[in-house]
Amino acid sequence: MTAKKSVLSIGLQPQLIDFADPAYAAFPGMTAEKVQGGLDKDIAALNALGYDAKLCLTDFGETAEAVIRTTLEQNSYDCVVIGAGMRAIDKNFLLFEKVLNVVHEYAPRARICFNTSPFDTAEAVQRWCHIA
């Protein structure tokens, strides 16, 4: 039997996001509860599809690198998803660079993929990390 493909989904802690901030205008109607619900649902969907998926949520940079580094040191991942909240928001650009470099250093063999919202993580993973 083939081992499950392991997936780490990295994103911002939804409770820390100020959705009233104009920087998040591209995500109208979002709330922390909706984001967390979407993330949890997608992780559950990935696990139901046969992946071993985990969620890694960070702050805006104070401890983000350390949290991600520790998580990547604890397990080997076949695929790492970096969430849209880190990538698509201009003021989070430096955080995205840091995250990408930590992933590159600590999971150099992992496929990297990107979701466009907290509701399409499973599709992003399936584009790059196929279950045999």
Number of C-alpha atoms within 10 A of each C-alpha: 3 6 10 15 19 20 26 25 23 24 25 21 16 21 13 11 16 13 17 12 8 10 14 17 12 10 12 10 10 17 16 15 11 14 18 18 15 17 24 16 17 21 23 16 15 22 18 11 14 13 23 18 24 19 16 17 17 20 17 19 16 10 10 21 20 14 15 21 16 12 17 19 11 9 12 17 22 22 23 28 23 25 23 18 23 21 21 16 14 13 12 15 14 14 19 23 13 14 23 16 14 18 22 15 12 18 20 14 14 20 17 21 19 20 19 15 15 21 18 16 25 24 15 17 25 15 11 16 19 11 12 7
